[in-house]
Amino acid sequence: MNRSAKELEPTWLPEVSKTTSGTVGSLAVDLTEIESSVTAALSAIAKLDIGAGKVTVITGAPGAGKSSLIYRLLEQYSARGERVGAVLIDPRSSVTGGAVLGDRVRMLGAEANPKVFIRSVAARSGSEGVGIVAPIMAWAILNAGYDHVFIESVGIGQQELDVAKRGEVLALVLGPDSGDWVQFIKSGILDLCNLIAVSKADKGTDKIVAQIEQGVHLQSFRAKPVSVCAVSSVSGNGVASFMAAIDAEHEMLSKEARTQLRTAIARDILVRLVGEQARTEFERKLTKYGQSDWEGQVTEAQQFISTHAGD
């Protein structure tokens, strides 16, 4: 049964103003610049302490319950005194170029909590589960004094494994009433995730949890099996266990190991940003040709590659 808007209103938030000011306002401005400017994104990578705090990526198929689970995580982590943030990636429309930013709508009011910072971002590519600059934005939030940032993907498919390159801990969320976990085994994402949450546990998840646990126990390359947690975002059951699993994964990482992982992520981002900038520049050059002038466009591409290859 669908709950009313009144029933969906957060009950754990203090009565404070939602108006941003001071550090929060400055952070919001910084994130806007990082999102909209390649130059700002590169500058941020150069200046930020990319080893600060914790970043957990939450991924899974659309409708698996990622947003609701993150809402609960923000609730519980802030309740125990931590400052937490979330970077929520929404798909960009292939027609309008805009994004619904539905995750922010679902968490309406969460930013009234002074320990919580939420930012919605439109994915730069319809096929990329996590936006290119999402990790930079997460690092900026951590550098602003937050302890833990969650990045939510738009929902992954079999070929969309880039999500695993965006944070040091990757959690996969699966729904209880579908066979999507088999698809994740086939896609390889199950090999990359650090832990699994089976959502909507109030509907009964014992069978699917047992099946997943059996599957991950067959992964001989792991030193230990992936933790599989049944969670309910409605009742909150299982969320504490899932948090403990997340914490355990982060505790296994030393500061040095965390920095090394993020350095690899930053390097990948640099490559993608340069590629994005080059693509934008080349597309601008093509605007002077008519669609039928294929020869001119090919010549332009050859010259472009020759110029940027540096040989």
BAZA-616373 format. One record per atom (N, C-alpha, C): residue in one letter; x, y, z. Coordinates in pm, whole numbers, padded with zeros to 5 digits, always signed. Example, Ala and Ser with C-alpha at 12.3 -4.5 7.8 and 13.67 -1.06 7.14 Angstrom:
// residues 2
A+01319-00569+00780
A+01230-00450+00780
A+01320-00330+00780
S+01285-00225+00708
S+01367-00106+00714
S+01290+00003+00787
// end
This chain:
// residues 311
M+00085-00120+00000
M+00000+00000+00000
M+00088+00125+00000
N+00056+00220-00087
N+00135+00342-00094
N+00113+00428+00029
R+00224+00481+00082
R+00214+00569+00198
R+00189+00711+00154
S+00119+00788+00235
S+00090+00926+00203
S+00213+01012+00218
A+00209+01133+00162
A+00320+01226+00175
A+00349+01257+00320
K+00244+01264+00403
K+00261+01292+00545
K+00338+01181+00613
E+00305+01055+00575
E+00372+00940+00636
E+00519+00932+00596
L+00552+00989+00478
L+00689+00984+00429
L+00775+01095+00486
E+00715+01189+00557
E+00795+01298+00614
E+00891+01244+00718
P+01016+01292+00717
P+01114+01242+00814
P+01075+01278+00956
T+01094+01183+01048
T+01061+01207+01189
T+01186+01223+01274
W+01304+01201+01212
W+01427+01203+01290
W+01503+01333+01278
L+01446+01430+01206
L+01518+01555+01180
L+01485+01661+01283
P+01585+01737+01328
P+01560+01845+01423
P+01492+01962+01354
E+01429+02045+01432
E+01363+02162+01376
E+01464+02274+01357
V+01526+02275+01240
V+01622+02381+01208
V+01593+02434+01069
S+01649+02552+01040
S+01627+02613+00910
S+01699+02536+00802
K+01640+02528+00683
K+01702+02462+00570
K+01791+02559+00490
T+01792+02685+00527
T+01869+02783+00454
T+02018+02758+00472
T+02090+02746+00359
T+02233+02723+00367
T+02304+02854+00394
S+02411+02847+00470
S+02489+02966+00499
S+02628+02923+00540
G+02721+03016+00536
G+02856+02988+00583
G+02920+02875+00508
T+02976+02780+00581
T+03050+02669+00523
T+02965+02586+00429
V+02841+02558+00468
V+02753+02476+00384
V+02725+02546+00251
G+02699+02675+00259
G+02674+02752+00137
G+02796+02755+00046
S+02913+02773+00106
S+03037+02776+00028
S+03063+02640-00035
L+03035+02535+00039
L+03053+02401-00015
L+02961+02378-00134
A+02837+02423-00124
A+02743+02407-00234
A+02792+02478-00359
V+02847+02597-00342
V+02902+02672-00455
V+03021+02597-00516
D+03108+02545-00431
D+03225+02471-00479
D+03183+02348-00560
L+03082+02278-00511
L+03036+02158-00580
L+02975+02191-00715
T+02904+02304-00722
T+02847+02348-00849
T+02957+02376-00951
E+03065+02439-00906
E+03177+02468-00995
E+03245+02340-01041
I+03263+02246-00949
I+03326+02118-00984
I+03241+02043-01087
E+03110+02049-01069
E+03020+01977-01159
E+03016+02039-01298
S+03027+02171-01305
S+03005+02240-01431
S+03132+02278-01505
S+03248+02268-01442
S+03371+02315-01503
S+03482+02211-01491
V+03537+02172-01605
V+03649+02078-01604
V+03768+02141-01532
T+03789+02270-01556
T+03900+02340-01490
T+03886+02335-01339
A+03765+02360-01289
A+03741+02357-01145
A+03759+02217-01089
A+03715+02117-01165
A+03729+01979-01120
A+03876+01941-01109
L+03955+01980-01209
L+04099+01950-01205
L+04168+02024-01091
S+04127+02148-01070
S+04185+02227-00961
S+04153+02165-00826
A+04032+02111-00813
A+03992+02048-00686
A+04077+01924-00659
I+04100+01843-00762
I+04182+01724-00743
I+04321+01762-00693
A+04374+01872-00746
A+04509+01915-00710
A+04517+01965-00566
K+04408+02023-00514
K+04412+02089-00384
K+04356+02005-00270
L+04266+01911-00298
L+04200+01837-00192
L+04288+01728-00134
D+04265+01698-00007
D+04325+01580+00055
D+04236+01463+00017
I+04276+01388-00086
I+04188+01282-00137
I+04188+01158-00049
G+04266+01160+00057
G+04266+01046+00148
G+04178+01066+00270
A+04108+01179+00276
A+04027+01210+00394
A+03897+01130+00398
G+03854+01096+00520
G+03722+01038+00542
G+03699+00906+00471
K+03570+00873+00455
K+03529+00745+00396
K+03430+00770+00282
V+03442+00691+00177
V+03348+00697+00065
V+03293+00557+00040
T+03162+00544+00044
T+03096+00418+00014
T+03005+00438-00106
V+03021+00355-00208
V+02934+00360-00326
V+02821+00260-00308
I+02699+00305-00331
I+02582+00217-00324
I+02529+00200-00465
T+02525+00078-00513
T+02479+00053-00649
T+02376-00059-00649
G+02315-00081-00763
G+02212-00184-00776
G+02115-00145-00885
A+02028-00236-00920
A+01931-00211-01025
A+01832-00104-00984
P+01776-00030-01082
P+01673+00069-01050
P+01556+00002-00976
G+01510+00067-00869
G+01399+00013-00793
G+01437-00085-00685
A+01568-00108-00668
A+01611-00205-00566
A+01598-00149-00425
G+01585-00017-00413
G+01570+00044-00281
G+01694+00116-00232
K+01778+00158-00326
K+01903+00225-00289
K+01878+00356-00214
S+01790+00440-00268
S+01765+00572-00208
S+01710+00560-00068
S+01614+00469-00050
S+01554+00452+00082
S+01656+00401+00183
L+01745+00313+00137
L+01848+00261+00226
L+01948+00370+00264
I+01987+00451+00168
I+02079+00561+00198
I+02015+00658+00297
Y+01887+00683+00280
Y+01815+00770+00374
Y+01829+00716+00516
R+01811+00586+00532
R+01824+00523+00664
R+01969+00532+00714
L+02066+00515+00626
L+02206+00523+00666
L+02240+00664+00714
L+02190+00764+00643
L+02213+00903+00685
L+02152+00927+00823
E+02035+00870+00842
E+01966+00882+00972
E+02050+00822+01084
Q+02096+00701+01063
Q+02164+00629+01170
Q+02306+00680+01195
Y+02378+00710+01089
Y+02514+00762+01108
Y+02512+00898+01176
S+02419+00984+01137
S+02411+01116+01200
S+02365+01104+01345
A+02280+01005+01373
A+02230+00985+01509
A+02343+00945+01604
R+02444+00881+01553
R+02555+00843+01640
R+02667+00949+01639
G+02636+01065+01583
G+02725+01180+01596
G+02814+01209+01478
E+02805+01130+01372
E+02890+01154+01256
E+02826+01254+01160
R+02911+01330+01092
R+02864+01418+00984
R+02873+01339+00855
V+02761+01325+00787
V+02754+01239+00669
V+02700+01315+00549
G+02743+01273+00432
G+02697+01335+00309
G+02656+01230+00208
A+02585+01274+00106
A+02543+01184-00001
A+02549+01259-00134
V+02609+01193-00232
V+02610+01244-00369
V+02522+01148-00448
L+02407+01197-00492
L+02305+01113-00555
L+02303+01140-00704
I+02333+01037-00783
I+02340+01052-00927
I+02207+01016-00989
D+02149+01109-01064
D+02025+01085-01135
D+02051+01080-01284
P+01979+00995-01357
P+02002+00983-01501
P+01963+01111-01574
R+02042+01144-01675
R+02014+01260-01760
R+01927+01216-01876
S+01824+01292-01905
S+01735+01259-02016
S+01809+01269-02148
S+01794+01166-02233
S+01857+01168-02364
S+01787+01265-02459
V+01667+01308-02420
V+01590+01400-02505
V+01611+01545-02465
T+01593+01574-02336
T+01601+01712-02289
T+01737+01750-02234
G+01815+01649-02193
G+01943+01677-02130
G+01931+01709-01983
G+01808+01714-01932
G+01786+01744-01791
G+01774+01617-01708
A+01759+01636-01577
A+01745+01522-01486
A+01634+01551-01387
V+01563+01446-01349
V+01451+01463-01256
V+01501+01492-01115
L+01619+01443-01081
L+01674+01455-00946
L+01578+01397-00844
G+01524+01280-00881
G+01424+01215-00797
G+01475+01175-00661
D+01605+01140-00651
D+01658+01099-00522
D+01649+01212-00421
R+01669+01335-00467
R+01660+01449-00376
R+01516+01468-00331
V+01421+01441-00422
V+01280+01451-00385
V+01246+01349-00278
R+01299+01227-00293
R+01271+01121-00196
R+01325+01156-00058
M+01436+01232-00055
M+01498+01266+00072
M+01465+01409+00114
L+01356+01460+00062
L+01315+01597+00091
L+01312+01622+00241
G+01385+01720+00287
G+01388+01754+00428
G+01509+01701+00501
A+01583+01609+00438
A+01697+01548+00508
A+01804+01651+00540
E+01819+01752+00453
E+01923+01851+00477
E+01891+01946+00592
A+01772+01929+00651
A+01741+02007+00771
A+01826+01960+00888
N+01882+01841+00877
N+01972+01790+00979
N+02109+01852+00959
P+02163+01924+01056
P+02291+01992+01038
P+02408+01897+01019
K+02390+01770+01049
K+02497+01671+01031
K+02490+01603+00894
V+02393+01643+00811
V+02372+01577+00682
V+02385+01677+00568
F+02456+01638+00463
F+02466+01720+00343
F+02435+01632+00222
I+02336+01673+00142
I+02294+01594+00026
I+02310+01677-00101
R+02365+01614-00202
R+02380+01681-00332
R+02336+01587-00443
S+02245+01632-00528
S+02202+01555-00644
S+02280+01601-00766
V+02317+01506-00849
V+02396+01534-00968
V+02338+01458-01085
A+02331+01521-01200
A+02287+01452-01321
A+02406+01379-01380
A+02388+01252-01413
A+02496+01174-01473
A+02536+01238-01605
R+02665+01248-01630
R+02714+01312-01752
R+02691+01224-01874
S+02677+01095-01850
S+02653+01003-01961
S+02544+00906-01919
G+02451+00881-02012
G+02342+00791-01980
G+02388+00651-01947
S+02508+00612-01994
S+02556+00477-01970
S+02650+00470-01850
E+02680+00583-01789
E+02772+00582-01676
E+02694+00592-01547
G+02701+00485-01467
G+02622+00480-01345
G+02656+00588-01246
V+02782+00625-01238
V+02826+00729-01147
V+02892+00839-01228
G+02850+00965-01205
G+02906+01076-01280
G+03057+01084-01264
I+03123+01135-01366
I+03268+01143-01367
I+03321+01216-01244
V+03258+01327-01210
V+03313+01410-01102
V+03254+01379-00965
A+03168+01279-00956
A+03106+01246-00827
A+03209+01219-00717
P+03318+01145-00745
P+03416+01124-00639
P+03483+01254-00594
I+03509+01345-00688
I+03570+01473-00650
I+03477+01549-00558
M+03348+01545-00590
M+03250+01612-00505
M+03245+01547-00366
A+03256+01415-00364
A+03257+01344-00235
A+03379+01385-00153
W+03495+01394-00218
W+03617+01434-00147
W+03607+01578-00096
A+03542+01664-00176
A+03524+01803-00133
A+03437+01809-00008
I+03333+01727-00003
I+03245+01722+00114
I+03324+01674+00236
L+03407+01572+00217
L+03489+01520+00326
L+03588+01626+00375
N+03645+01700+00282
N+03740+01805+00319
N+03672+01920+00391
A+03540+01930+00377
A+03464+02034+00447
A+03429+01994+00589
G+03477+01877+00632
G+03457+01837+00771
G+03360+01723+00792
Y+03316+01658+00684
Y+03225+01545+00698
Y+03306+01417+00712
D+03246+01317+00777
D+03318+01194+00808
D+03302+01084+00704
H+03185+01080+00642
H+03151+00968+00555
H+03058+01018+00444
V+03087+00983+00321
V+03002+01023+00209
V+02958+00899+00131
F+02830+00893+00100
F+02775+00786+00018
F+02751+00839-00124
I+02793+00761-00222
I+02764+00794-00361
I+02664+00691-00411
E+02553+00737-00462
E+02451+00645-00516
E+02454+00648-00668
S+02463+00531-00729
S+02461+00523-00874
S+02317+00530-00925
V+02302+00552-01055
V+02168+00560-01113
V+02107+00422-01130
G+02186+00317-01114
G+02139+00181-01139
G+02220+00122-01253
I+02274+00004-01231
I+02370-00049-01327
I+02312-00161-01410
G+02372-00181-01525
G+02340-00291-01614
G+02462-00379-01628
Q+02453-00477-01717
Q+02560-00575-01728
Q+02693-00514-01771
Q+02688-00408-01852
Q+02812-00352-01904
Q+02862-00232-01824
E+02790-00194-01721
E+02823-00069-01651
E+02898-00098-01521
L+03027-00132-01533
L+03106-00167-01417
L+03194-00052-01371
D+03183+00064-01436
D+03263+00180-01394
D+03232+00222-01252
V+03113+00185-01203
V+03073+00223-01068
V+03174+00172-00965
A+03240+00061-00995
A+03334+00003-00900
A+03461+00085-00887
K+03481+00185-00974
K+03603+00265-00972
K+03581+00400-00905
R+03476+00414-00827
R+03442+00545-00775
R+03448+00558-00624
G+03475+00451-00552
G+03487+00458-00407
G+03563+00338-00356
E+03612+00346-00233
E+03693+00237-00181
E+03610+00121-00127
V+03483+00145-00099
V+03393+00036-00057
V+03270+00039-00147
L+03236-00075-00203
L+03123-00085-00295
L+03018-00180-00237
A+02896-00128-00218
A+02785-00208-00167
A+02681-00227-00276
L+02641-00349-00297
L+02541-00383-00398
L+02406-00406-00329
V+02302-00337-00377
V+02168-00353-00321
V+02084-00434-00418
L+02024-00541-00369
L+01940-00628-00450
L+01800-00634-00392
G+01700-00639-00480
G+01562-00654-00434
G+01531-00800-00405
P+01431-00828-00323
P+01400-00965-00282
P+01314-01043-00380
D+01250-00973-00473
D+01149-01039-00555
D+01186-01042-00703
S+01315-01054-00730
S+01358-01062-00870
S+01481-01149-00880
G+01514-01187-01000
G+01633-01268-01021
G+01752-01185-01063
D+01753-01055-01025
D+01859-00967-01073
D+01995-01007-01021
W+02001-01079-00907
W+02131-01117-00853
W+02204-01211-00949
V+02130-01291-01027
V+02192-01378-01125
V+02257-01295-01235
Q+02190-01187-01274
Q+02246-01098-01376
Q+02374-01032-01325
F+02379-01001-01197
F+02498-00938-01141
F+02615-01037-01137
I+02584-01164-01115
I+02689-01266-01122
I+02745-01271-01264
K+02656-01266-01362
K+02698-01273-01502
K+02777-01147-01542
S+02739-01033-01489
S+02803-00907-01529
S+02939-00889-01467
G+02962-00953-01352
G+03090-00938-01286
G+03088-00843-01169
I+02979-00769-01150
I+02974-00671-01041
I+02978-00741-00906
L+02928-00865-00900
L+02930-00938-00774
L+03074-00969-00732
D+03163-00981-00831
D+03303-01006-00800
D+03372-00882-00746
L+03315-00765-00772
L+03380-00639-00736
L+03328-00578-00607
C+03205-00614-00568
C+03145-00550-00451
C+03206-00604-00321
N+03202-00520-00218
N+03255-00557-00087
N+03148-00616+00004
L+03022-00578-00019
L+02912-00631+00062
L+02782-00616-00014
I+02681-00690+00031
I+02553-00694-00038
I+02441-00670+00063
A+02344-00587+00023
A+02224-00566+00103
A+02104-00617+00023
V+02026-00702+00083
V+01901-00746+00022
V+01791-00662+00085
S+01731-00575+00005
S+01636-00476+00057
S+01496-00533+00075
K+01412-00451+00138
K+01271-00483+00157
K+01254-00615+00233
A+01334-00627+00340
A+01332-00751+00418
A+01198-00777+00484
D+01115-00674+00497
D+00984-00692+00555
D+00894-00779+00467
K+00933-00797+00341
K+00855-00881+00249
K+00902-01026+00251
G+01007-01054+00327
G+01059-01190+00334
G+01173-01209+00237
T+01293-01228+00291
T+01411-01236+00205
T+01499-01358+00235
D+01452-01447+00321
D+01536-01559+00364
D+01585-01643+00247
K+01497-01670+00152
K+01533-01756+00039
K+01639-01691-00048
I+01618-01563-00085
I+01713-01496-00173
I+01846-01474-00103
V+01844-01445+00027
V+01969-01428+00103
V+02048-01558+00102
A+01980-01671+00122
A+02047-01801+00122
A+02108-01830-00014
Q+02036-01796-00121
Q+02087-01819-00256
Q+02211-01735-00284
I+02206-01609-00243
I+02320-01520-00267
I+02440-01564-00186
E+02416-01601-00060
E+02527-01648+00025
E+02592-01772-00035
Q+02510-01860-00091
Q+02564-01980-00156
Q+02650-01941-00276
G+02602-01841-00352
G+02676-01796-00469
G+02810-01733-00434
V+02812-01645-00333
V+02936-01575-00300
V+03036-01667-00231
H+02987-01774-00169
H+03079-01870-00106
H+03159-01947-00211
L+03110-01945-00335
L+03180-02014-00444
L+03292-01928-00504
Q+03302-01802-00460
Q+03406-01713-00512
Q+03537-01742-00440
S+03613-01834-00496
S+03734-01883-00430
S+03845-01779-00420
F+03835-01671-00500
F+03941-01571-00499
F+03935-01482-00376
R+03826-01486-00301
R+03811-01397-00185
R+03872-01460-00060
A+03936-01377+00021
A+03991-01423+00148
A+03877-01458+00244
K+03766-01385+00232
K+03647-01413+00313
K+03524-01384+00229
P+03415-01456+00251
P+03293-01433+00173
P+03238-01292+00193
V+03169-01243+00095
V+03104-01112+00106
V+02992-01119+00209
S+02983-01015+00291
S+02873-01008+00388
S+02742-00982+00315
V+02639-01056+00347
V+02506-01040+00288
V+02410-01003+00401
C+02352-00884+00393
C+02264-00834+00499
C+02122-00813+00447
A+02025-00864+00518
A+01885-00836+00485
A+01845-00708+00558
V+01792-00611+00485
V+01758-00482+00545
V+01616-00439+00506
S+01556-00364+00592
S+01426-00303+00564
S+01435-00154+00590
S+01419-00075+00485
S+01424+00070+00502
S+01297+00123+00566
V+01191+00043+00565
V+01064+00084+00625
V+01072+00073+00777
S+01112-00043+00826
S+01119-00066+00970
S+01255-00033+01030
G+01358-00033+00945
G+01494-00011+00993
G+01564-00139+01034
N+01493-00252+01027
N+01554-00379+01065
N+01672-00412+00974
G+01780-00456+01034
G+01897-00496+00957
G+01991-00384+00920
V+01948-00259+00935
V+02032-00145+00896
V+02156-00137+00983
A+02142-00164+01112
A+02257-00161+01203
A+02362-00264+01162
S+02317-00383+01123
S+02410-00488+01079
S+02479-00447+00950
F+02405-00383+00862
F+02463-00337+00736
F+02566-00228+00762
M+02536-00138+00854
M+02633-00035+00893
M+02759-00097+00950
A+02742-00198+01032
A+02858-00264+01091
A+02945-00327+00983
A+02880-00382+00879
A+02955-00442+00768
A+03030-00335+00690
I+02966-00220+00669
I+03031-00109+00600
I+03151-00061+00681
D+03130-00042+00811
D+03238+00004+00899
D+03356-00092+00897
A+03325-00222+00898
A+03431-00323+00900
A+03516-00316+00774
E+03451-00292+00660
E+03525-00282+00534
E+03618-00161+00536
H+03570-00050+00589
H+03653+00070+00594
H+03767+00055+00694
E+03740-00014+00803
E+03843-00031+00906
E+03960-00116+00857
M+03935-00198+00757
M+04042-00282+00702
M+04140-00202+00617
L+04101-00080+00581
L+04186+00003+00495
L+04270+00098+00580
S+04398+00095+00558
S+04485+00193+00623
S+04474+00325+00548
K+04522+00431+00609
K+04523+00562+00544
K+04599+00554+00412
E+04710+00481+00413
E+04792+00468+00292
E+04717+00393+00183
A+04652+00283+00221
A+04577+00204+00123
A+04461+00284+00065
R+04393+00360+00152
R+04282+00442+00105
R+04331+00547+00005
T+04442+00611+00036
T+04496+00713-00053
T+04538+00652-00186
Q+04597+00533-00183
Q+04637+00466-00306
Q+04516+00435-00394
L+04410+00385-00332
L+04288+00356-00408
L+04231+00483-00471
R+04228+00590-00394
R+04170+00714-00447
R+04261+00780-00550
T+04392+00759-00539
T+04483+00811-00640
T+04454+00744-00774
A+04426+00614-00771
A+04390+00543-00894
A+04258+00595-00950
I+04163+00623-00861
I+04035+00680-00904
I+04057+00817-00967
A+04140+00900-00901
A+04167+01036-00951
A+04233+01030-01088
R+04324+00935-01106
R+04392+00923-01235
R+04291+00887-01345
D+04201+00795-01313
D+04097+00757-01410
D+04008+00877-01442
I+03978+00958-01341
I+03897+01077-01363
I+03969+01175-01455
L+04100+01192-01434
L+04177+01283-01519
L+04166+01241-01665
V+04182+01112-01691
V+04172+01061-01828
V+04035+01090-01886
R+03931+01068-01806
R+03795+01088-01855
R+03763+01237-01877
L+03813+01321-01788
L+03788+01465-01805
L+03858+01518-01929
V+03981+01475-01952
V+04052+01517-02072
V+03978+01468-02197
G+03933+01344-02191
G+03857+01290-02304
G+03728+01366-02327
E+03660+01402-02219
E+03535+01477-02231
E+03560+01615-02291
Q+03668+01679-02245
Q+03701+01812-02296
Q+03737+01805-02444
A+03813+01702-02483
A+03851+01685-02623
A+03728+01659-02709
R+03636+01580-02659
R+03514+01551-02734
R+03432+01678-02755
T+03420+01758-02648
T+03346+01884-02660
T+03409+01976-02763
E+03542+01984-02761
E+03613+02069-02856
E+03594+02020-02999
F+03602+01889-03019
F+03587+01833-03153
F+03445+01851-03204
E+03346+01829-03119
E+03206+01848-03161
E+03181+01992-03203
R+03248+02086-03133
R+03235+02227-03170
R+03293+02253-03310
K+03403+02188-03342
K+03465+02203-03474
K+03376+02147-03584
L+03301+02043-03553
L+03217+01980-03654
L+03095+02064-03691
T+03060+02160-03608
T+02940+02240-03635
T+02952+02322-03764
K+03073+02344-03814
K+03090+02424-03937
K+03065+02342-04064
Y+03044+02212-04048
Y+03019+02126-04162
Y+02872+02087-04171
G+02823+02075-04290
G+02689+02023-04310
G+02689+01873-04291
Q+02573+01816-04262
Q+02566+01673-04236
Q+02611+01590-04355
S+02594+01641-04474
S+02630+01568-04595
S+02780+01576-04626
D+02850+01669-04562
D+02994+01686-04588
D+03074+01588-04504
W+03061+01461-04540
W+03127+01357-04464
W+03278+01363-04479
E+03323+01394-04599
E+03467+01401-04625
E+03532+01509-04540
G+03465+01624-04529
G+03519+01734-04448
G+03526+01696-04300
Q+03426+01625-04252
Q+03425+01584-04111
Q+03535+01482-04081
V+03556+01390-04175
V+03663+01291-04155
V+03799+01360-04156
T+03817+01455-04247
T+03943+01529-04253
T+03966+01606-04122
E+03859+01666-04070
E+03868+01739-03944
E+03909+01645-03831
A+03853+01524-03831
A+03887+01425-03728
A+04034+01385-03737
Q+04082+01366-03859
Q+04222+01329-03878
Q+04315+01439-03828
Q+04281+01562-03861
Q+04363+01676-03817
Q+04359+01692-03666
F+04241+01671-03609
F+04224+01683-03465
F+04312+01581-03392
I+04305+01457-03439
I+04385+01351-03375
I+04533+01379-03391
S+04574+01422-03509
S+04715+01452-03535
S+04765+01564-03443
T+04682+01667-03425
T+04721+01782-03342
T+04736+01743-03195
H+04642+01661-03147
H+04641+01627-03006
H+04729+01507-02972
A+04771+01433-03076
A+04857+01320-03051
A+04999+01364-03017
G+05036+01479-03071
G+05168+01534-03041
G+05281+01465-03112
D+05247+01395-03222
D+05356+01331-03299
D+05332+01349-03448
// end
